[in-house]
Amino acid sequence: METAFVYTERYFDFDYGESHPLKIERLRLTYELCKAYDLFGLPESRLIETVPASEAEILLFHTQAYVKVLKETSGGTFRGLYPHGLGPGDNPIFRGLWEWSLLHTGATLQAAKLIADREVEIAFNIAGGLHHAHSDRASGFCYVNDPVLAILYFLERGYRVMYLDIDAHHGDGVQWAFYEEPRVLTVSFHQDGHTLFPGTGNVTEMGKGPGLGYAVNVPMLPGTDDEVFWEGFSAIIPKLMERFRPGVVVSQLGVDSFVDDPLAFLELTTNGFSEVISFMKERAPAWLALGGGGYHAGNVARAWTLAWAIMNDVDLPNDLPAAVRDRFPGKTKLRDPVHHGARKAACEERMKQCIRWINDHVLPLVHE
């Protein structure tokens, strides 16, 4: 099985700001950990230098007015910011934000093209997965929605697409982009929107018109751990895949769902995360994997390194390599110990409610 990892050091020319929780540096830590484990010398994998997306590619989803403001803001001209979600807070203005957006989106589109051209079966862009951006505004640290653009590319090539999002935050930008599109099945496991940004992702959000049944949401209670998460995942995802039969899976692999992430309140670990990766490695007909949230850099690097190893059938030793161990304060192992959430009963009951709702109201609407 051929795989590709798309990456560039040019990501680190850009910075959201010292006080902003999204640190682009986490991508370098992931790359360095993969390198320390010798995961870039595998015979059937490729390490590919990122090529920026073009403006024309961005305009396949985002509006001309929004793109104009992004470009002007990136160059230091600040006008028309607030209607487009730009300004102090989640979506700061910084020099080069347009170029940063072209880079992370370009990597996602490169990965999609490699899969569509059947050069690889799995492609991973750790810089991608910026799933909150809307067509005309930034949202949730996201300026350009690279998952949407990748899905549009696959649709143009005749694929049916399953989008799977396991970030702690609901994959709202992708859901709304395809809310009436039956060729795209969007599935999001996330912390309940009543307790976390962006406030959406209720189980009753099921799509609209011809897309009714093709939006699936699993809003998990704060405190949900690996066991409860996997109970839901294993009950829902195999049935959806069997009914929908996607030609490709696009997944957003955010790890802000982990127990010690500072911005969310789920309690997953590398163990539940790795179960998802192993499942997709076995079951996805083709797989475009994207990064996403994660605001504890050590968790991000360990999880995405594990993901890349599993994608390549490599079983890594659990001790972090000595060469990078000092970059992981408080962590000495690649994998987390087993963790059991303190709110197990309530979290499990919510998951069972979601499973019942999806079985009763969503699955009957999904078909090939």
ZIRAVEN-V192473 format. One record per residue. N is the residue number from 1. OMEGA is omega in whole degrees, -180 to 180 (NA if undefined). Layout:
N_OMEGA / N_OMEGA
This chain:
1_-180 / 2_180 / 3_179 / 4_177 / 5_-175 / 6_-170 / 7_172 / 8_174 / 9_-179 / 10_176 / 11_-170 / 12_169 / 13_-171 / 14_-175 / 15_178 / 16_-179 / 17_-173 / 18_-176 / 19_-177 / 20_-177 / 21_-180 / 22_-179 / 23_180 / 24_179 / 25_179 / 26_178 / 27_178 / 28_180 / 29_177 / 30_179 / 31_-177 / 32_177 / 33_175 / 34_180 / 35_179 / 36_176 / 37_179 / 38_-179 / 39_179 / 40_177 / 41_-177 / 42_-171 / 43_-176 / 44_177 / 45_180 / 46_170 / 47_-169 / 48_178 / 49_-179 / 50_172 / 51_-178 / 52_172 / 53_175 / 54_176 / 55_179 / 56_179 / 57_178 / 58_-177 / 59_175 / 60_175 / 61_-174 / 62_-175 / 63_179 / 64_-178 / 65_-180 / 66_179 / 67_179 / 68_179 / 69_178 / 70_-179 / 71_-179 / 72_-180 / 73_180 / 74_-179 / 75_176 / 76_176 / 77_-171 / 78_176 / 79_-180 / 80_-173 / 81_-167 / 82_176 / 83_-179 / 84_174 / 85_-176 / 86_178 / 87_-178 / 88_180 / 89_-174 / 90_-171 / 91_-175 / 92_173 / 93_177 / 94_-178 / 95_179 / 96_-178 / 97_176 / 98_-180 / 99_175 / 100_-179 / 101_177 / 102_-179 / 103_-176 / 104_178 / 105_177 / 106_179 / 107_178 / 108_-180 / 109_173 / 110_-180 / 111_179 / 112_-179 / 113_177 / 114_179 / 115_-178 / 116_178 / 117_178 / 118_174 / 119_176 / 120_176 / 121_178 / 122_175 / 123_-173 / 124_173 / 125_-177 / 126_-180 / 127_-176 / 128_178 / 129_-179 / 130_-161 / 131_-177 / 132_-175 / 133_175 / 134_-173 / 135_-174 / 136_179 / 137_174 / 138_179 / 139_171 / 140_179 / 141_-173 / 142_-180 / 143_178 / 144_-175 / 145_-178 / 146_176 / 147_178 / 148_-178 / 149_177 / 150_180 / 151_176 / 152_178 / 153_180 / 154_177 / 155_178 / 156_179 / 157_174 / 158_-180 / 159_161 / 160_-169 / 161_168 / 162_176 / 163_-179 / 164_-175 / 165_-180 / 166_174 / 167_178 / 168_-179 / 169_-179 / 170_178 / 171_-170 / 172_-176 / 173_179 / 174_179 / 175_-175 / 176_180 / 177_-175 / 178_-173 / 179_179 / 180_-173 / 181_-178 / 182_176 / 183_179 / 184_175 / 185_179 / 186_-180 / 187_-179 / 188_168 / 189_-173 / 190_174 / 191_-178 / 192_-177 / 193_174 / 194_-176 / 195_-173 / 196_171 / 197_3 / 198_176 / 199_-179 / 200_177 / 201_175 / 202_-179 / 203_-179 / 204_173 / 205_-167 / 206_-173 / 207_-174 / 208_177 / 209_180 / 210_179 / 211_-179 / 212_-178 / 213_-175 / 214_167 / 215_-176 / 216_-178 / 217_177 / 218_-179 / 219_-174 / 220_178 / 221_170 / 222_-178 / 223_179 / 224_-178 / 225_-177 / 226_-175 / 227_-180 / 228_178 / 229_-176 / 230_174 / 231_179 / 232_-178 / 233_-176 / 234_178 / 235_-171 / 236_-169 / 237_179 / 238_179 / 239_179 / 240_-179 / 241_179 / 242_-179 / 243_-173 / 244_-179 / 245_180 / 246_172 / 247_179 / 248_173 / 249_170 / 250_-177 / 251_174 / 252_-169 / 253_177 / 254_-179 / 255_170 / 256_174 / 257_-174 / 258_-169 / 259_-177 / 260_174 / 261_-175 / 262_-173 / 263_-179 / 264_-169 / 265_170 / 266_-174 / 267_175 / 268_178 / 269_176 / 270_-177 / 271_177 / 272_178 / 273_-178 / 274_176 / 275_179 / 276_-179 / 277_180 / 278_178 / 279_-179 / 280_177 / 281_-178 / 282_-166 / 283_-177 / 284_178 / 285_171 / 286_-167 / 287_170 / 288_-178 / 289_-179 / 290_177 / 291_-180 / 292_-177 / 293_-178 / 294_-170 / 295_167 / 296_-170 / 297_180 / 298_176 / 299_-179 / 300_-176 / 301_-179 / 302_-177 / 303_-177 / 304_172 / 305_175 / 306_180 / 307_-178 / 308_177 / 309_-180 / 310_177 / 311_-177 / 312_177 / 313_179 / 314_177 / 315_-174 / 316_171 / 317_-172 / 318_178 / 319_177 / 320_-179 / 321_-177 / 322_-175 / 323_-177 / 324_-172 / 325_-179 / 326_177 / 327_-175 / 328_-179 / 329_-180 / 330_-180 / 331_175 / 332_-176 / 333_177 / 334_-177 / 335_177 / 336_169 / 337_177 / 338_-179 / 339_177 / 340_-180 / 341_-178 / 342_-177 / 343_-172 / 344_-173 / 345_-179 / 346_-179 / 347_180 / 348_178 / 349_176 / 350_-180 / 351_179 / 352_176 / 353_179 / 354_180 / 355_-180 / 356_-179 / 357_-178 / 358_177 / 359_-175 / 360_-168 / 361_-174 / 362_-175 / 363_-180 / 364_-178 / 365_-174 / 366_177 / 367_-177 / 368_NA
